[in-house]
Amino acid sequence: MPSEALPLTWGDVNWEKHTLHVKSPKTEHHAGQASRTVPLFPELHKVLLAAFEAAEPGGSPWIITRYRDPKQNQRTQFERIILRAGLTPWPKPWHNMRASRQSELMAKHDLASACRWLGNSPAVAAKHYAMVMNDGSFERAIGAAQNTAQSMAESDCTRLQAENGDSEKSLVLQACADICSNVHKVDMGAAGFEPAKA
C-alpha cells in the first residue's frame, strides 16, 4: 500500500480533468509503467476534496501527511481504524480492498481500462484480484435464462400451431400451454444438471 499512496501529492490531483496521477515504484523499471493516470472516481473525489479543504494553505505537499515512513506497519494502524469504526478486520486488508475495487471496475468498465487504471495486466487481475461480486449478477443471469427458455417455448408453440393448422390445433395448443406455463417454474434443485454420482 505505501508504495503508491505515500508518494501522492496535491499536484497529482487534477481537479478540472477529474484525474489522479499515480506513481508506480514497483513497476517503474518496466517501459511506460513508471506512472499512470486514473479517473478521480466520485467516491474518491469527495474524500480528497474534504482533505484538501482541511489542509493548511502552503502546508505539506503530501496527500497523506501521517505515517510517512514506508517501513511503518500500515496494517496495524488500519486495523485500529477498522475496530474504532465498529467493524471486524478482515484478512489481507490492502490486497482485498484492491481486489474488490478491481472487480467493481471490471464489472462496470472494459477489462483493459480497469487493468490500466490499477496498473496490472488482465492475467494478473484474473489470477490475483478478480472476485465474485454479490451484486445481483447471479440472479440477473438466472432471470435472463428463464426469460430465454420461456421465449423459446412460446416461439415453438406458435410455430407448431402454424404447422399443424386447425385439425390438430387443440392438442398442440394444450401441450404448448403446459410447457409455456411451467417453463419459468423449473427448479434446478441442489443436484444441478449433472446426474448423481454413485
Phi, psi and omega per residue, in radians:
M1 nan -0.839 -3.065
P2 -1.060 -0.494 -3.031
S3 -1.042 -0.572 3.139
E4 -1.823 -0.571 -3.064
A5 -1.375 -0.752 -3.066
L6 -1.111 -0.640 3.142
P7 -1.263 -0.160 -3.078
L8 -1.133 2.280 3.069
T9 -2.062 2.912 3.100
W10 -1.128 -0.422 3.074
G11 -1.190 -0.296 3.110
D12 -1.405 -0.202 -3.121
V13 -1.673 2.145 3.046
N14 -1.855 1.690 -3.063
W15 -1.117 -0.624 -3.095
E16 -1.223 -0.736 -3.109
K17 -1.577 -0.095 -3.134
H18 1.016 0.861 3.112
T19 -2.275 2.823 3.106
L20 -2.308 2.229 3.126
H21 -1.612 2.066 -3.069
V22 -1.959 2.151 3.068
K23 -1.448 2.512 -3.064
S24 -2.176 1.400 -3.111
P25 -1.002 -0.558 -3.096
K26 -1.234 -0.450 -3.082
T27 -2.037 0.137 -3.050
E28 -1.142 -0.344 3.114
H29 -1.338 -0.149 3.049
H30 -1.618 2.453 -3.125
A31 -1.012 2.212 3.079
G32 1.336 0.142 -3.092
Q33 -2.069 0.416 3.113
A34 -1.317 -0.422 3.129
S35 -2.806 2.977 3.102
R36 -2.671 2.744 3.089
T37 -1.916 2.236 -3.098
V38 -2.102 2.711 3.073
P39 -1.119 2.533 3.037
L40 -1.519 1.504 -3.058
F41 -1.015 2.577 -3.055
P42 -0.899 -0.740 -3.117
E43 -1.168 -0.568 3.089
L44 -1.361 -0.671 3.125
H45 -0.978 -0.793 -3.100
K46 -1.067 -0.805 -3.109
V47 -1.191 -0.778 -3.131
L48 -1.139 -0.692 3.139
L49 -1.119 -0.718 3.103
A50 -1.098 -0.723 3.119
A51 -1.174 -0.687 -3.141
F52 -1.120 -0.760 -3.131
E53 -1.200 -0.481 3.128
A54 -1.461 -0.282 -3.108
A55 -1.249 2.600 3.114
E56 -1.248 2.332 3.082
P57 -1.046 2.319 -3.130
G58 1.275 0.204 -3.132
G59 -1.429 -2.548 -3.081
S60 -1.115 2.430 3.074
P61 -1.329 -0.277 -3.056
W62 -1.353 2.475 3.035
I63 -1.239 -0.787 3.073
I64 -1.692 1.960 -3.065
T65 -1.706 -0.338 3.113
R66 -1.776 2.823 3.084
Y67 0.987 0.794 -3.054
R68 -1.328 -0.310 -3.113
D69 -1.320 2.005 -3.102
P70 -1.131 -0.237 3.120
K71 -1.504 -0.173 3.094
Q72 -1.192 2.610 3.128
N73 -1.442 1.694 -3.119
Q74 -1.178 -0.502 -3.095
R75 -1.120 -0.721 -3.122
T76 -1.048 -0.822 3.132
Q77 -1.147 -0.687 3.140
F78 -1.093 -0.720 3.119
E79 -1.127 -0.603 3.063
R80 -1.093 -0.735 3.132
I81 -1.110 -0.737 3.124
I82 -1.067 -0.787 3.138
L83 -1.121 -0.709 3.116
R84 -1.117 -0.496 3.112
A85 -1.373 -0.039 3.120
G86 1.449 0.308 -3.130
L87 -1.902 2.939 3.105
T88 -1.758 2.177 3.107
P89 -1.013 2.513 -3.129
W90 -1.899 2.846 -3.136
P91 -1.131 2.596 3.060
K92 0.733 1.116 -3.002
P93 -1.023 -0.757 -3.105
W94 -1.173 -0.801 -3.134
H95 -1.086 -0.786 -3.092
N96 -1.207 -0.567 3.063
M97 -1.197 -0.709 3.097
R98 -1.121 -0.724 -3.141
A99 -1.114 -0.734 -3.127
S100 -1.160 -0.685 3.114
R101 -1.191 -0.707 3.097
Q102 -1.028 -0.779 -3.114
S103 -1.153 -0.702 3.083
E104 -1.072 -0.795 -3.126
L105 -1.147 -0.682 3.130
M106 -1.164 -0.518 3.126
A107 -1.297 -0.492 -3.049
K108 -1.802 -0.376 -3.060
H109 -2.306 3.011 3.120
D110 -1.220 2.676 -3.065
L111 -1.022 -0.764 -3.099
A112 -1.060 -0.753 3.138
S113 -1.151 -0.794 -3.141
A114 -1.018 -0.742 3.141
C115 -1.217 -0.697 3.122
R116 -1.094 -0.736 -3.130
W117 -1.135 -0.622 -3.120
L118 -1.645 -0.070 3.028
G119 1.347 0.597 3.061
N120 -2.381 3.130 -3.125
S121 -1.765 2.831 3.064
P122 -0.994 -0.638 3.130
A123 -1.135 -0.763 3.119
V124 -1.166 -0.727 3.128
A125 -1.045 -0.791 -3.121
A126 -1.150 -0.687 -3.065
K127 -1.357 -0.669 -2.960
H128 -1.990 -0.401 -2.969
Y129 -2.130 -0.449 -3.085
A130 -1.136 2.249 -3.119
M131 -2.175 2.698 2.992
V132 -1.343 2.149 -3.095
M133 -1.659 2.413 3.083
N134 -1.587 1.179 -3.037
D135 -2.072 0.268 3.139
G136 1.548 0.048 -3.130
S137 -1.046 -0.737 -3.113
F138 -1.080 -0.788 -3.134
E139 -1.141 -0.676 3.103
R140 -1.131 -0.669 3.126
A141 -1.136 -0.725 3.103
I142 -1.089 -0.793 3.132
G143 -1.057 -0.722 3.128
A144 -1.132 -0.711 3.126
A145 -1.132 -0.736 3.135
Q146 -1.126 -0.743 3.138
N147 -1.116 -0.702 3.121
T148 -1.127 -0.800 3.139
A149 -1.080 -0.748 -3.133
Q150 -1.153 -0.730 3.133
S151 -1.103 -0.714 3.121
M152 -1.139 -0.725 3.141
A153 -1.134 -0.733 3.127
E154 -1.145 -0.663 3.106
S155 -1.123 -0.728 3.103
D156 -1.102 -0.681 3.125
C157 -1.089 -0.768 3.140
T158 -1.113 -0.746 3.140
R159 -1.114 -0.797 -3.133
L160 -1.095 -0.675 3.134
Q161 -1.104 -0.739 -3.134
A162 -1.167 -0.658 -3.113
E163 -1.243 -0.634 -3.017
N164 -1.613 -0.228 3.091
G165 1.130 -2.858 -3.037
D166 -1.323 -0.461 -3.021
S167 -1.081 -0.719 -3.130
E168 -1.925 0.304 -3.005
K169 -1.004 -0.835 -3.035
S170 -1.147 -0.685 -3.139
L171 -1.172 -0.799 3.135
V172 -1.133 -0.774 -3.124
L173 -1.108 -0.664 3.124
Q174 -1.122 -0.776 3.130
A175 -1.115 -0.760 3.125
C176 -1.134 -0.708 3.140
A177 -1.065 -0.706 3.114
D178 -1.093 -0.778 3.138
I179 -1.127 -0.864 -3.056
C180 -1.143 -0.628 -3.100
S181 -1.347 -0.361 -3.098
N182 -1.847 -0.146 -3.022
V183 -1.099 -0.612 -3.120
H184 -1.447 -0.079 -3.128
K185 -1.716 -0.038 -3.093
V186 -1.137 2.238 3.133
D187 -1.949 2.180 -3.104
M188 -1.176 -0.580 -3.138
G189 1.380 3.100 -3.051
A190 -1.218 -0.500 -3.043
A191 -1.323 -0.404 -3.105
G192 1.374 -2.832 -3.091
F193 -1.455 -0.476 -3.089
E194 -1.251 2.515 3.076
P195 -1.165 2.650 3.134
A196 -1.130 2.460 3.139
K197 -1.629 2.438 -3.121
A198 -1.384 nan nan
